Amino acid sequence: MDYMKNAMNQTIKKIGVMTSGGDSPGMNAALRSVVRTCAFHGVECLGIYRGYQGLIEGDFKEMTARSVNNIINKGGTILKSARSQEFRTVEGRKKAYEHVKASGMDALVVIGGDGSFTGGMVFNEEFNFPVMGIPGTIDNDIYGTSSTLGFDTALNTVVECIDKIRDTASSHNRLFFVEVMGRDVGHIALNAGVGAGAEEILIPEEDMGKDRLVESLKRSRESGKSSSIVVVAEGDKTGDNVFELKDYVEKNMPEYEVRVSVLGHMQRGGSPSCWDRVLASRMGVKAVESLLEGKTNYMVGINNNKIELCPLDMAVKGKTEIDTELLRVSDIMTV
């Protein structure tokens, strides 16, 4: 343990940490890990409130190991989060850099998604300032990691909601369209749909078409299913929106009473799962120790249960792919 401390680069004495973009369960656990890893290595830590807007305004607070007591189980982020249009300008970033230098900060850990990482990359390019990213987003849409912070918790939340909706669907012989988050990717819909036993799963990556959807639902009806759950990612292209899908199915299957449930932002809240807490703890340690080793412009990810670094530009530009094996499993399960 002492060797680990001595092996670290001592040119970094103070690290800033922020949460940026949409909140996700596990952000507080990651913040806790960053702060306590700094304390372990004798490095000061500054919490930056409200993401890049706080960086521009110099809204910093010194954080110690005791500052992050009892937050590992809390959803959201105690550092708050905000979108910052000003940081998109050269003038805004210059203001941020002035506050950073005045504070004595030597490096930055950004917990967020691809937009937050893009901001970190630009800041690094303009001011040669060390940056490390931790992926915090429920959508699991970041290249270079098999799981982002909050994805597992969001899945558990969605499955719990669908389980309750199924009780009502079964009691009244209803068809429910359940819309989940996923504007550009269908990871939540596919995994939660399989986990909750949905009859159909509609995702942006696979355009099923309205006619095929109706045919599939009719087959389910003929096979003896008296109720159905269809999980729809918000970015699915099958219809203009989930309500148009409802109208189309009602028109073509009048025997079904169709309802829509949009889960919305409840998917982003809640106490993080054990998986997300452990993942956040591992990622926080890797982020700080990588900066102390002189590394910069990387994102911390997990692949095959190993914590690894992925270049930030790859994390931002790369595209995640839907799990084709899981798609096949979902098809088989709807028999």
Steps between C-alpha positions, in 0.01 A plus 500: 500500500780743585672402176182594312503845653869555425464381141254778419592822321539773762465790255122484547408637841135599451228331294159646413194280453164581342178331396366621166209443263203284596520352849526125550497269804860430600632852444521562876675166550755599233549842662558329835759272342687788334511703823615209715762386249638853504508488881674161492778640277533829690354706215256788559158478337265775387133433431368708209130586527264503198742351248671726248289799607652467847844476340436833325376664821766352728235324709743265676504341843782309666400141563649257750437133570233606751328729247364196320365304797165326439464584130584163342132400523356827368373552145554823309809706578583714803720717276194578282511502122423761235526558128739786417465685171770744614760222520445440127662839434874580506431785745314268737781245502758775561301612805492141621877462456566819696299363794671162468851652517404735784377200702827308451318212329734275300260250340130434445273195531176533301213263588246514217417403142638569154410870505685544828799310361503723191524804729789338687684422176469857373618635838801266484585603144480873570681511833694172512312419820485135616148353476359156584143386434266263687190394300183594688182452292210256524486450120821289486580679173870570557756317288787333688308359795255211527313681777454866593416619851124490555414253222453203733292704746281636219438146373391386846267802529345437158451126561334571835261745332417258217433221752237722664349606168473132402276437803251754364539379141421142604205602715331692218617320184681813391790575270749745649760700312770590753735775378849502651795734452730449203483777243782362284562150637284212619715349776250575779201381296665177385640394837197605705266349242670162523523526880131587536375247243364752249316365196668748268796741530527801268841667473661762269747246362225271366207650305234233542225681313142543620356218290753247628428615855127440455564159341720402793241616755228306316714184513547554874125542539428181302753304707293571811650821640223715640722799578822639361783737590689681225813686610581799280824700504414871465712521182330207328405572136204259469254788542520877540460442873365244745150654493479466123594133543220462753246646256622277217475181707156595635378553144633165382435299817172630647486197731784651703463781750826691448675721755825700499733547794796739460746432780693824448746635754423248772751284311780741591428507872530268792765343716776340287520122479789312659651452152499876433646579843786255456561611141506866606750421777730316259477771235572781747819333621617439142426858393703661779791255486520534120533878533769455765683270258508785247222376273245740351213514249368155585168359618488224757294204379428138585534210257494130592485616863838676468537874553669647193575837342351611168619818321239774549470570128415134436244504783335806343519402132454123528156343473369229729338201333183322603549148634390283205506185713257661744279605207484134396420397859214753508358356176508146640341607829194648325380161371 
